Amino acid sequence: MTNKDLANAIFPNITKTIEDYEKEYPKRNLPDGAIVSRFAPSPTGFMHLGGLFQALIDYVIAKRSGGVFYLRNEDTDKAREIDGALELIMDTLNSYNLTPDEYEYNGKMIGNYGPYIQSERKEIYHAFIKHLIEIGRAYPCFCTKEELDLMRENQETMKIRTGYHGRFARCSRLSIEEAIEKIKNGEKYVIRFRSNGNFDNKFVFDDLRQGKLYLNENDIDEIIMKSENMLPTYHFAHVVDDHLMRTTHVVRGEEWLPSAPKHIEMFEAFGFEAPKYIHTPLIMKKEGDSLRKISKRKDPEASMSYYDKLGYPKIAVIESLMTIINSNYEEWHQENPDKKFTDFTFSADKMSTSGALYDLMKLEDISKNIISKMTKEQLCEESLAWANKHSESLKDLILKDKEYYKSIINIEREKENPRKDIAKYSDIESLIWYMYDDIFYNKEKDYEWKNVTDKKEIKNILDTYMEKYIDLTDKDNWFNNIKLMCDELGYASNMKEYKKNKEAFKGNVADVSTVLRVALTSKSNTPDLFEIMSLLGVDKIKQRFNKIEA
């Protein structure tokens, strides 16, 4: 009996060959240098920051080169699959404008290299496994879990490297007849890849991020098909899918680097050219004086839903990730402020050689800068879209009077140096609530009086302003009137004079302005006071000033 007999005993109904699939999935007709990349998540949890980090690299390198970015759903681990995970992944990519060129979703397939869902590619995997069995590079393994556990215990006791390799690969020595007999008897089995490697030998692995690495050859007879559902393992599916889908670059976390030798050996067993690899650094966070990996379990910022709930603009999250993707991105962006991140030329060798530190404070700064450049119309629509999902109270404020809302958020906006106090849409309500009478009068407030705290003096300033000096015709007149009032009440209208002789004055024009500001808003720090007063109008100003008791 031959290996073909064994292959037919395992896969009697598989008639297509790997040559048939080569014709079905030909090389892509793309320009020289075009990159084909893929985002290949498992639907086993929420979309996390590390996933978006890798998807973003995939997207940038494909788009910049005129290539293809596709989504592959690696759903072979059915035991850990979570309902709705794929929907969350697709929704996240779409919301960040990282929509794949090719994908399969909701029964719809875009692209000619699918199916893009691994569980739908079982016959393809079986054809490739059948080929390996025929050429003697794969075999059925009948070892039970108990037998494998005992083997591992013995290896640990003998202080031998653990794993199914060499003399421990017991089923690799079964005759074809013995294997076929066991299959006929209904014994459970997996399919293992027969390694020809020698762990003591080194081979050169060229990682585009880390350069030339000298790795040990693989000698483990890796499981490539599980007994349950006869689905492939990640290791084997990766090789078959990335070959047939004509992937040129594989972007994945550096935790997969130890698996590279077994993947390269499998590519070579088929005579396929392996794709280029970029093993990305771990995303780190600062904790005290040390750094640690961002944890999906412990750190809320690991989940993409964190940024959505707080209302960070999607482009701000992308820009913040780009700064840790390549060390020269910030400098490039400063020199090219009007260009998009897709115009940037990514270089794998400019990625961090250690962990990539993700700084939420940097995200805040980037987000403030992006929001500051929005027009009032843009910010209104963006914040309303966020509020529709996350904040009924902000939604009600906006829809109550959109034009008034636009006027509020436009204070110190659309200027050469716009205000930068809004980092995320969830900040807005806490910054504008005092502009609405129904909230202002019903909210418990702590008036932030600063240098002037005497209630009679505060009341005197407010009454004097209302009786003689309130004027909102233009900003120059408004400020001149405040300075005239300062002269009348014994406050310095000129800061230079005040600094020269502080004892001669009750305070200065800034102290008086603060009294007006706090009486109107309860806050000592707000955007431009003249614009606030202009929006509220004289009647509302007087009403609020009258509420302040001596």
Secondary structure, 3 states (H helix, E strand, C coil): CCHHHHHHHHCCCCCCCHHHHHHHCCCCCCCCCCCEEEECCCCCCCCEHHHHHHHHHHHHHHHHHCCEEEECECCCCHHHCCCCHHHHHHHHHHHCCCCCCEEEECCEEECCCCCCEHHHHHHHHHHHHHHHHHCCCEEEECCCHHHHHHHHHHHHHCCCCCCCEHHHCHHHHCCHHHHHHHHHCCCCCEEEECCCCCCCCEEEEEECCCEEEEEECCCECCEEECCCCCCECHHHHHHHHHHHCCCCEEEEEHHHHHHHHHHHHHHHHHCCCCCEEEEECCEEEEECCEEEECCCCCCHHHEHHHHHHHCCCHHHHHHHHHHHHCCCHHHHHHHCCCCCHHHCCCCHHHCCCCCEECCHHHHHHHHHHHHHCCCHHHHHHHHHHHHHHHCHHHHHHHHHCHHHHHHHHCCCCCCCCCCCCCCCHHHHHHHHHHHCHHHHCCCCCCCCCCCCCCHHHHHHHHHHHHHHHCCCCCHHHHHHHHHHHHHHHCCECCHHHHHHCHHHCCCEHHHHHHHHHHHHHCCCCCCCHHHHHHHHCHHHHHHHHHCCCC
